[in-house]
Amino acid sequence: MSAQDGSHSERTSLVHGPRGKGGHYLVGLGLGLVPLILWGVVVVDYVHRSDLMFVVIGLMQAEFLEAVVCLFFKRTRSIGYGLLTPLPVGVFLLLAL
């Protein structure tokens, strides 16, 4: 395929995906939901998984730092937004317990 037939405009990669920045946001959102899912495991079975609570808190802190770093770069900014989206819910659930 040559560059003259216009095929270069339909290229996709693992980073950008076919939808562009929307895919980045969904990747960040998926990664941001991991601590919330683990937090649900802690709440359901708190007696046996109290040590996991500290892991979840550490993951939330690391997620916040990763989101801040992603916001600095234009290429990864939408991933940072996706990471920040579930963070207020996680903080609310932490304070509610």
GITA-V692869 format. One record per residue. OMEGA is omega in whole degrees, 0 to 359 (999 if undefined). Layout:
OMEGA, OMEGA
This chain:
180, 180, 183, 183, 175, 183, 181, 182, 182, 179, 173, 177, 179, 182, 185, 181, 183, 184, 179, 187, 177, 177, 177, 181, 180, 175, 178, 179, 178, 178, 180, 180, 181, 178, 179, 178, 177, 178, 176, 177, 180, 183, 182, 184, 187, 185, 184, 186, 182, 178, 178, 179, 180, 176, 180, 179, 177, 177, 179, 177, 178, 178, 179, 179, 177, 179, 179, 178, 179, 181, 180, 184, 184, 183, 183, 184, 181, 173, 177, 177, 178, 178, 182, 185, 181, 185, 178, 177, 178, 178, 177, 179, 177, 182, 182, 183, 999
